[in-house]
Each structure stands twice: as structure tokens, then as C-alpha cells.
Amino acid sequence: MRIPRIYIETTLFNFYFDEGREAHIDTVRLFEAVGAGKYDAFTSDYVINELNETLDEKRNKMIGLIERFGITVLALDIEAEKLADIYVEQGIIPVKYRTDGIHIAVAAVNDLDMIISMNFQHIVKRKTKIGTGLINALNNYRAVEIYTPMEVCENENI
């Protein structure tokens, strides 16, 4: 059986260190599962660009998770940007939040199984799941499953 290939979106790097958030424990469990080899994890230069907007100390800790857990960083990608533009054109993702669409598109063009996020405004949302899945299919990509860490780590013993 193939190890699931997951895309870790920007919000999870923040939740990893935010102990006051409800999803903190499951986020840490997800990263530990990646470290234990249960998932083949990816992120992207788009995530790193967003993390670089954070204050120095926290930014360095969040970026440090990439090396600590052996997460592969995918490069900026014109193909993903074009797919994200379709999400925007079709009203699935607001133009102001195009980068949220790019995260999903990066996962799609790299044939990843899932994107894991805590972004409930534009990613972990029924409209986004259905709309991006349909657009992906129409553009010869498979739908990317979209989950929270709570859904992925549910009842997992790491």
C-alpha cells in the first residue's frame, strides 16, 4: 500500500506552536505521523513565502519544522498558478485569497492525495471541496481531498 502523499498548508505551521488552539494537539500528532513515515509530506515555496511574513522568532520555528520532519518543499509552479486562476475565475476562491487556491492547485498538479489545512474560510469548506474537485476533473487532474488534522489523525496511534 502506498504511503499517503499530503500537502501541509500554511495554517498548520502556526497551529503547531499555538498551544491555546483546539487543533494544536492534532496538528502536532500529524507532524509526528509525518516524522514516523506514515505520510509523505510536502509543502511549497508559497507556504514559505507566507511564513516569511511572520515575526522572526516564530517564523524560524515554523520553517524549522520543514527540516525537522523531512517535509519536501515544492517550487513555485506556473501550472498550479493557472489552475488556481481557474478556481478564482469560477468563483470558488476569492481573488484576494488566490494563494489559498494555489495551495490546492499545487497539491493537484503534483498528484498529492490530500491537503491538510485549518483555513475554514477558503480551503476546508464544502464549496471549495466540490468546486476544486470539479475544476480539477475538467482539467485532467484528480480531486485533492481536503481535511483538517483532526480528521486525518482521528484514532491514530503514533
C-alpha contacts under 8 A as a table, 3 or more apart, distances in Angstrom:
res1	aa1	res2	aa2	distance
3	I	38	K	6.43
3	I	39	Y	5.64
3	I	40	D	6.34
4	P	38	K	7.47
4	P	39	Y	5.21
4	P	40	D	6.12
4	P	112	L	7.91
4	P	113	D	6.22
4	P	114	M	7.81
5	R	39	Y	5.93
5	R	40	D	4.69
5	R	41	A	5.88
5	R	42	F	7.44
5	R	112	L	5.10
5	R	113	D	5.25
5	R	114	M	6.68
6	I	39	Y	6.68
6	I	40	D	6.20
6	I	41	A	4.94
6	I	42	F	6.01
6	I	107	A	7.80
6	I	112	L	5.86
6	I	113	D	5.83
6	I	114	M	4.79
6	I	115	I	5.63
6	I	116	I	6.96
7	Y	41	A	5.93
7	Y	42	F	4.73
7	Y	43	T	5.33
7	Y	107	A	6.11
7	Y	112	L	6.95
7	Y	114	M	6.15
7	Y	115	I	4.53
7	Y	116	I	6.11
8	I	12	L	6.72
8	I	41	A	6.84
8	I	42	F	6.10
8	I	43	T	5.22
8	I	115	I	6.11
8	I	116	I	5.30
8	I	117	S	6.77
9	E	12	L	6.09
9	E	13	F	7.68
9	E	43	T	6.56
9	E	47	V	6.58
9	E	103	H	6.75
9	E	115	I	6.84
9	E	116	I	6.08
9	E	117	S	5.35
10	T	13	F	5.73
10	T	14	N	7.14
10	T	47	V	5.25
10	T	48	I	7.94
10	T	50	E	7.04
10	T	51	L	7.08
10	T	117	S	7.41
11	T	14	N	5.30
11	T	15	F	6.28
11	T	117	S	6.09
11	T	118	M	5.68
11	T	119	N	6.52
12	L	15	F	4.91
12	L	16	Y	6.01
12	L	27	T	6.44
12	L	116	I	7.74
12	L	117	S	6.18
12	L	118	M	6.56
13	F	16	Y	5.33
13	F	17	F	7.24
13	F	62	M	5.38
13	F	63	I	7.87
13	F	65	L	7.58
14	N	17	F	5.74
14	N	18	D	6.31
14	N	62	M	6.87
15	F	18	D	4.88
15	F	19	E	7.44
15	F	21	R	6.86
15	F	23	A	6.81
15	F	24	H	5.28
15	F	27	T	6.50
16	Y	19	E	7.44
16	Y	24	H	5.58
16	Y	25	I	7.78
16	Y	27	T	5.62
16	Y	28	V	5.54
17	F	24	H	7.25
17	F	62	M	7.91
18	D	21	R	5.79
18	D	24	H	6.24
19	E	22	E	7.89
19	E	24	H	5.62
19	E	25	I	7.74
20	G	24	H	7.26
21	R	24	H	5.38
22	E	25	I	7.25
23	A	26	D	5.43
23	A	27	T	6.01
23	A	149	P	7.29
23	A	150	M	6.84
24	H	27	T	5.08
24	H	28	V	6.21
25	I	28	V	5.20
25	I	29	R	6.18
26	D	29	R	4.85
26	D	30	L	6.09
26	D	149	P	5.60
26	D	150	M	5.48
26	D	153	C	6.31
27	T	30	L	5.04
27	T	31	F	6.42
27	T	149	P	5.49
27	T	150	M	7.50
28	V	31	F	5.20
28	V	32	E	6.17
29	R	32	E	4.97
29	R	33	A	6.08
29	R	153	C	6.81
29	R	158	I	7.41
30	L	33	A	5.00
30	L	34	V	6.31
30	L	149	P	6.29
30	L	152	V	7.58
30	L	153	C	6.21
31	F	34	V	4.99
31	F	35	G	6.26
31	F	69	F	6.85
32	E	35	G	4.89
32	E	36	A	6.10
32	E	69	F	7.64
32	E	158	I	7.28
33	A	36	A	4.92
33	A	37	G	6.33
33	A	38	K	5.33
33	A	39	Y	6.59
33	A	158	I	6.12
34	V	37	G	5.18
34	V	38	K	5.58
34	V	39	Y	4.90
34	V	40	D	6.53
34	V	41	A	6.39
34	V	69	F	6.50
34	V	70	G	7.99
35	G	38	K	7.59
35	G	69	F	4.94
35	G	70	G	7.02
36	A	39	Y	7.98
36	A	158	I	7.57
37	G	40	D	6.77
40	D	71	I	7.64
41	A	70	G	7.69
41	A	71	I	5.12
41	A	72	T	6.35
42	F	71	I	5.25
42	F	72	T	4.62
42	F	73	V	5.78
42	F	74	L	6.88
43	T	47	V	6.58
43	T	71	I	6.77
43	T	72	T	6.23
43	T	73	V	4.97
43	T	74	L	6.09
44	S	47	V	5.28
44	S	48	I	6.55
44	S	72	T	7.80
44	S	73	V	4.67
44	S	74	L	4.34
44	S	75	A	5.95
44	S	76	L	7.18
44	S	103	H	7.93
44	S	106	V	7.83
45	D	48	I	4.83
45	D	49	N	6.02
45	D	73	V	6.41
45	D	74	L	6.20
45	D	75	A	5.45
45	D	76	L	5.85
46	Y	49	N	5.09
46	Y	50	E	6.40
46	Y	76	L	6.72
46	Y	99	T	7.45
46	Y	102	I	7.95
46	Y	103	H	7.47
47	V	50	E	5.09
47	V	51	L	6.13
47	V	103	H	7.97
48	I	51	L	4.91
48	I	52	N	6.03
48	I	63	I	7.16
49	N	52	N	5.13
49	N	53	E	6.94
50	E	53	E	5.47
50	E	54	T	7.53
51	L	54	T	5.50
51	L	59	R	5.88
51	L	62	M	7.31
51	L	63	I	7.22
52	N	55	L	7.84
52	N	59	R	6.18
53	E	59	R	7.78
54	T	58	K	6.78
54	T	59	R	5.29
55	L	58	K	5.79
55	L	59	R	5.74
56	D	59	R	5.03
56	D	60	N	6.07
57	E	60	N	5.42
57	E	61	K	6.50
58	K	61	K	5.09
58	K	62	M	6.14
59	R	62	M	5.16
59	R	63	I	6.08
60	N	63	I	5.22
60	N	64	G	5.91
61	K	64	G	4.95
61	K	65	L	6.68
62	M	65	L	5.46
62	M	66	I	7.61
63	I	66	I	5.65
63	I	67	E	7.63
64	G	67	E	5.60
64	G	68	R	6.12
65	L	68	R	4.86
65	L	69	F	5.90
65	L	71	I	7.95
66	I	69	F	5.66
66	I	70	G	5.89
66	I	71	I	4.91
66	I	72	T	7.43
66	I	73	V	7.95
67	E	70	G	5.02
67	E	71	I	6.39
68	R	71	I	7.95
77	D	80	A	5.35
77	D	81	E	6.32
77	D	106	V	7.40
78	I	81	E	4.94
78	I	82	K	6.16
79	E	82	K	5.22
79	E	83	L	6.37
79	E	109	V	7.16
80	A	83	L	5.08
80	A	84	A	6.10
80	A	102	I	6.09
80	A	105	A	4.87
80	A	106	V	5.10
80	A	108	A	7.79
80	A	109	V	6.17
81	E	84	A	4.99
81	E	85	D	6.13
81	E	102	I	5.81
81	E	105	A	7.15
81	E	106	V	7.99
82	K	85	D	5.00
82	K	86	I	6.56
83	L	86	I	5.17
83	L	87	Y	6.63
83	L	102	I	7.60
83	L	105	A	5.89
83	L	136	N	7.92
84	A	87	Y	4.99
84	A	88	V	6.39
84	A	98	R	6.76
84	A	99	T	7.90
84	A	101	G	4.90
84	A	102	I	4.98
84	A	104	I	7.66
84	A	105	A	5.68
85	D	88	V	4.99
85	D	89	E	6.05
85	D	98	R	7.35
85	D	101	G	7.81
86	I	89	E	4.89
86	I	90	Q	6.00
86	I	135	I	7.61
87	Y	90	Q	5.29
87	Y	91	G	6.33
87	Y	92	I	5.16
87	Y	93	I	5.68
87	Y	101	G	6.57
87	Y	131	G	7.65
87	Y	132	T	6.56
87	Y	135	I	7.21
88	V	91	G	5.12
88	V	92	I	5.79
88	V	93	I	4.84
88	V	94	P	5.78
88	V	95	V	5.63
88	V	98	R	6.74
88	V	101	G	7.54
89	E	92	I	7.71
90	Q	93	I	7.89
91	G	94	P	6.40
92	I	127	K	6.89
92	I	128	T	5.86
92	I	131	G	6.02
92	I	132	T	7.17
93	I	97	Y	6.60
93	I	98	R	6.44
93	I	100	D	7.40
93	I	101	G	6.11
93	I	122	H	6.36
93	I	128	T	7.30
94	P	97	Y	5.37
94	P	98	R	6.41
95	V	98	R	5.07
97	Y	100	D	5.61
97	Y	101	G	7.25
97	Y	122	H	7.69
98	R	101	G	5.16
98	R	102	I	6.33
99	T	102	I	4.73
99	T	103	H	6.34
100	D	103	H	5.32
100	D	104	I	6.87
100	D	122	H	6.60
100	D	123	I	6.59
101	G	104	I	5.26
101	G	105	A	6.13
101	G	122	H	7.99
101	G	123	I	7.61
102	I	105	A	4.85
102	I	106	V	5.91
103	H	106	V	5.23
103	H	107	A	6.50
103	H	115	I	7.95
104	I	107	A	5.24
104	I	108	A	6.31
104	I	115	I	6.74
104	I	123	I	7.81
104	I	132	T	7.89
104	I	144	V	7.25
105	A	108	A	4.87
105	A	109	V	6.07
106	V	109	V	5.38
106	V	110	N	6.08
107	A	110	N	5.31
107	A	111	D	6.16
107	A	112	L	5.04
107	A	113	D	7.51
107	A	114	M	7.20
107	A	115	I	6.65
107	A	144	V	6.82
108	A	111	D	5.12
108	A	112	L	6.10
108	A	136	N	7.29
108	A	141	Y	6.18
108	A	142	R	6.69
108	A	143	A	6.93
108	A	144	V	5.93
109	V	112	L	7.81
109	V	141	Y	6.78
111	D	141	Y	7.62
111	D	142	R	7.43
112	L	115	I	7.79
112	L	144	V	6.93
113	D	144	V	5.69
113	D	145	E	6.26
114	M	144	V	5.32
114	M	145	E	4.54
114	M	146	I	5.66
114	M	147	Y	7.15
115	I	144	V	6.80
115	I	145	E	6.34
115	I	146	I	5.05
115	I	147	Y	6.42
116	I	146	I	6.09
116	I	147	Y	5.04
116	I	148	T	5.33
116	I	149	P	6.26
117	S	120	F	7.99
117	S	123	I	7.11
117	S	124	V	6.65
117	S	146	I	7.49
117	S	147	Y	6.37
117	S	148	T	5.23
117	S	149	P	7.08
118	M	123	I	7.95
118	M	124	V	6.82
118	M	148	T	5.75
118	M	149	P	7.71
119	N	122	H	6.23
119	N	123	I	5.50
119	N	124	V	5.86
120	F	123	I	5.83
120	F	124	V	4.73
120	F	125	K	5.89
121	Q	124	V	7.11
121	Q	125	K	6.91
122	H	125	K	6.38
122	H	128	T	6.74
123	I	128	T	5.96
123	I	129	K	7.51
123	I	146	I	7.43
124	V	128	T	7.02
124	V	129	K	7.20
124	V	146	I	6.15
124	V	147	Y	6.44
124	V	148	T	7.19
125	K	128	T	5.28
125	K	129	K	6.19
126	R	129	K	5.12
126	R	130	I	6.16
127	K	130	I	5.38
127	K	131	G	5.79
128	T	131	G	5.10
128	T	132	T	5.68
128	T	133	G	7.99
129	K	132	T	5.64
129	K	133	G	5.98
129	K	145	E	7.39
129	K	146	I	6.55
130	I	133	G	5.19
130	I	134	L	6.22
131	G	134	L	5.24
131	G	135	I	6.18
132	T	135	I	5.02
132	T	136	N	5.83
132	T	143	A	6.99
133	G	136	N	5.14
133	G	137	A	6.22
133	G	142	R	7.07
133	G	143	A	4.24
133	G	144	V	6.67
134	L	137	A	5.16
134	L	138	L	6.25
134	L	143	A	7.27
135	I	138	L	5.09
135	I	139	N	6.24
136	N	139	N	5.11
136	N	140	N	6.19
136	N	141	Y	4.71
136	N	142	R	5.78
136	N	143	A	5.78
137	A	140	N	5.14
137	A	141	Y	5.24
137	A	142	R	5.55
137	A	143	A	6.57
138	L	141	Y	7.52
147	Y	150	M	7.99
147	Y	151	E	6.12
147	Y	152	V	6.79
148	T	151	E	5.40
148	T	152	V	6.61
149	P	152	V	5.09
149	P	153	C	5.85
150	M	153	C	5.37
150	M	154	E	5.76
151	E	154	E	5.43
153	C	156	E	5.27
